[in-house]
Amino acid sequence: MKDDRLRQPIDSHYMHALGTATFCFAICEWNAVYCAERIRPGSLGTFIKDEFTAGKIAQKLINLTRNMPKTAERNELIAVAQAFAALVPLRNSILHAKPCTGPNGKARISNTKVFEIADFQDAADAFSACSIQLNCLLHGFLSTYKPRYSPHYKG
């Protein structure tokens, strides 16, 4: 029914922190997708069609970067792709958590631990730092990158 959500024991500050972390990961994930698309045109369609998970996107990006010509920028991209892959378990632990009552008696979510606002803020910062690096490479190095193996590449 309309407004039933208002009957849930939701703290607005907690939900804001959870939503911010979730949104920051979404931005990071799509920066990873767009980097993969620049490296191998057509990747975006594959990710969407095959409903790639964040973990599969991370692995695909790592694999694509390994096949690029060896440059300092490629090494940076590999490191950022690996950082993105390392963030996926944190994202999963947040988004696949279960509702619980925290030690403070308030509604929380937990997985291997009870998440508090500071945990979401730390996660959002980590997701954002990776996203910013991916975005810099996307609009810097990868903006002029010419893929070697692509049906769309005319080189």
Secondary structure, DSSP 8 states (H G I E B T S, - for coil): -TTGGGGS---HHHHHHHHHHHHHHHHHHHHHHHHHHHHSTTHHHHHHHTT--HHHHHHHHHHHHHTS---HHHHHHHHHHHHHHHHHHHHHHHHT-EEEE-TTSSEEEESSSB--HHHHHHHHHHHHHHHHHHHHHHHTGGGS---SS-TT---
